Amino acid sequence: MSAAPADAAREAARRCEGAGLTAEADLLYQHAASLDLADRAEAASSLARVLLASGRSDEARALATESDDSVLLGMLALESHDFKSARRLLDEARRSNPFDPRTASARGRLAFLERRFADAVGDLLEAALLRPDGLPDATDVRFLKAARALAPEEIPGWPESAGEASARLQAAASALSPGLAWPDRTPALVRALIARGVTADGVLDRARRLAEMPALSGLPDRALLAAATGGELRRLAAGSYLYRAGDSSAEISLVVSGHLQLGCETPVGAQPLGQAREGDFVGEEALIGTARSADARAPKAATLLGFTADFLADDSDRAAWLRHLRACLARRLARLNDLFRDFFPGSTPASSLPRPAGGDAAALSAEEKSRSLSTGGLSSSDRFLFAAFAEERRYPAEAVIFREGDAGDALYAVAQGRVRISRQLAGGEEAFAILPPGEIFGEMAILDPEAPGRSADARAHEETVLLTLSRARFEKLERSDPEGCAELSAVLCRLAARRCVETAERLARWRMMAGPG
């Protein structure tokens, strides 16, 4: 067994004495004495913390005077209701070490007693994120719940609050080590807070209510129960907003009753963006981490269940919810496309174009397929999944891939070359976009098999290689292994969410171009 640091310092001092190095020996003896004091202070501090946790504050206080533990001294001052001293000591401790969960927890409890409830929640959530399991202890949970009950108007939902706490810790970590990425532990923390806030009776009542909704009739009971447990109930008064355009997106919500009007304000007037009705999901921006693209307002009282995006990523019954989410996003995107068509009346019949070409078989390696998707906004895991399921087809320049109004049977990703998306208007072809490698298009073919037809033409702008995922292939995979296909389904949901956001933003731009009216 190795010697204690203080004993090792004394042994080195004795050797220095034997060698005639008197000055060096004196320094080592002083260092050994300092180590002894530090060890005794640490032992006293540890024992004092145990005594304090056991409710033996007086004995803990006697030992604390031998330590230099400002957190412990601050906690003892808090126990004595000396809030001024507690604040000074805990602020000092936080400046010294912003990553000590004891400091954050004590500061949170002090802020609660000072009736600064928003600060209390922030500190207590930081304490949870700093603990090894990333969760609050039972006492902190009681303070958290009480703070939100006492000041609901001051404190946002758990996803937003946890996100803000994590952002503060990220800032502190970056100040200490620039470029350091703080681990995102908020999803598990939010799930724990939501689950602890719902009684068994409350879960069953919610699940029963969900089961009675016609829009959810196809979901299994287990999936409904998971949502009832994992969702945070929100009630909106008539005329209130769930969120505003530009807000950060922390959760996606299921409309349980009532409906929400979606829209955005532009300098030339309001641009309606549709509705979210009972059984619809709203707030799809949370799936891709972008700011809200619209206002969501309840014209009459409404009830919603809010979920963090990871509920749909790791729940055991996610396959059923992902199918439902795909259908909701498909309807949202179809409504947005209908609104967009209002800007382009008078399209010519699709039959005026050549029939689509099927493309020739092509061969790309798995690495080439994944690399080709790297600029399209998909995560690396999403790219690998899509590349594994898709097939390659080569198209010559100006080849028609599909026409407006054609039935959709596949979605595509540009691997090489470029694709032109356009419509045939009275004055000729109107190009909307030139899609570079990495872009995905034609997603409604899989998102909504009952869609009335393609919303625009797609042509190879130059010789192009596409990754093709047919609806028949996707449906076969989903029937044979719904859970195994859930990852790809989640990719499609994120793609649809991105497309909804892009289309809403494009509608706002066209609204401004169209002018007042």
Secondary structure, DSSP 4 states (H G I P E B T S, - for coil): -PPPHHHHHHHHHHHHHHTT-HHHHHHHHHHHHHHHHHHHHHHHHHHHHHHHHTT-HHHHHHHHTTS--HHHHHHHHHHTT-HHHHHHHHHHHHHH-TT-HHHHHHHHHHHHHTT-HHHHHHHHHHHHHHSTTS---HHHHHHHHHHHHH-TTTS--HHHHHHHHHHHHHHHHHHHSTTPPPP--HHHHHHHHHHHTS-HHHHHHHHHHHHT-GGGTTS-HHHHHHHHHHPEEEEE-TT-EEE-TT-----EEEEEES-EEEEEEETTEEEEEEEE-TT-EE-GGGGTTPPP-SEEE-SS-EEEEEE-TTHHHH-TTHHHHHHHHHHHHHHHHHHHHHHHHTTS--PPPGGGSPPPP--EE----HHHHHHHTTTTT--HHHHHHHHHH-EEEEE-TT-EEE-TTPPP-EEEEEEES-EEEEEEETTEEEEEEEE-TT-EE-THHHH-TT--S-SSEEEESSSEEEEEEEHHHHHHHHHH-TTTTHHHHHHHHHHHHHHHHHHHHHHHHHHHHH---
